[in-house]
Amino acid sequence: MERLALIAMAILLDFLFGDPYWMYHPVQLIGKAISSLKQFLLRFCSREHGIQKRKEIVAGGILAFVIVVGTYFVTAGILLFAGKIHPLLAVIIELFWMYQILAAKCLKTESDKVYRDLKAGDLAKARISISYLVGRDTKALSEEEVAKACVETVAENTTDGVIAPLCYLFLGGAPLAMAYKAVNTLDSMVGYRNEEFEYVGKISAKLDDVVNYIPARIAAFTMLGSSFLLRYHSGQAWKTYKRDRRAHLSPNCAQTEAIAAGALGIELGGTHDYFGKPVVKPTIGEALTICDAEKIRDAQKLMFGCLGVCFLIFTVIYLLCYYLH
């Protein structure tokens, strides 16, 4: 019961305050560890040798193992040590970490910046604001393309910023959820299909696909429930999901994007430039309406609704397991 209470308080803290930007985030430490260990391991992977590709894959596997397992045991160890000092200290630290792991308010805050820029008619500033949220080139994006990129970001990150962390918090508390964030950070730092990271990031990218596989589908169905409760086009969302849920290079990203596109009656995805080169992607949904700034707010509502539905379902399952144990 303690874990359920902590998760509920963490969600409330995140909703009220969002990420404490003034404080050093654990993910920043994970990122520094990834960068340092990657540089060390790649010293043994000279590109002059024919087996360089295999060496980089092995190095990437060691990188992923050390970072993820290390993150879990460091987090669990700190909580264990804090508990020996005083049980309440461990509870406070775990609550704070749970609060930091959830990113719903952070997603709203960052997407709100794009929303305000578009509403003010400042496309140049909106392009800069969206550039902090997406990997695509943003300098030539139209107003609608900026809004689409923002909706995609909110929809996609509903999985890895909100629902997946919530899943792992219920399953294993802060240590397991922090290990999940380590996987997420690895993917965002080395999981690219380009010359530099093609091999060293291969295992991290695959691991990210694995740990998000079930949470992405939970997120899709709870977002579908959210679209019904909030009176969006849930029928169209289901139709779009069945048709477009695999319309992405990742096996997970299109899950929530398809629901959002259908619920809002817009088209997402498509070809965009990344690092100066066009990357062809299939479209998701249908352009039944124009994707404007207000669709960003709609995507935020779907995200928070998804979180609410998911928390209620997880709570019922948790209580059933607790009382039937």
Secondary structure as GFF3:
##gff-version 3
##sequence-region A 1 325
A	DSSP	alpha_helix	2	17	.	.	.	ID=ss1
A	DSSP	alpha_helix	26	42	.	.	.	ID=ss2
A	DSSP	alpha_helix	52	85	.	.	.	ID=ss3
A	DSSP	alpha_helix	87	101	.	.	.	ID=ss4
A	DSSP	alpha_helix	104	119	.	.	.	ID=ss5
A	DSSP	alpha_helix	123	131	.	.	.	ID=ss6
A	DSSP	alpha_helix	143	158	.	.	.	ID=ss7
A	DSSP	pi_helix	159	163	.	.	.	ID=ss8
A	DSSP	alpha_helix	164	190	.	.	.	ID=ss9
A	DSSP	alpha_helix	202	229	.	.	.	ID=ss10
A	DSSP	alpha_helix	234	244	.	.	.	ID=ss11
A	DSSP	alpha_helix	253	264	.	.	.	ID=ss12
A	DSSP	beta_strand	267	269	.	.	.	ID=ss13
A	DSSP	beta_strand	272	274	.	.	.	ID=ss14
A	DSSP	beta_strand	277	279	.	.	.	ID=ss15
A	DSSP	beta_strand	283	285	.	.	.	ID=ss16
A	DSSP	alpha_helix	293	324	.	.	.	ID=ss17
###
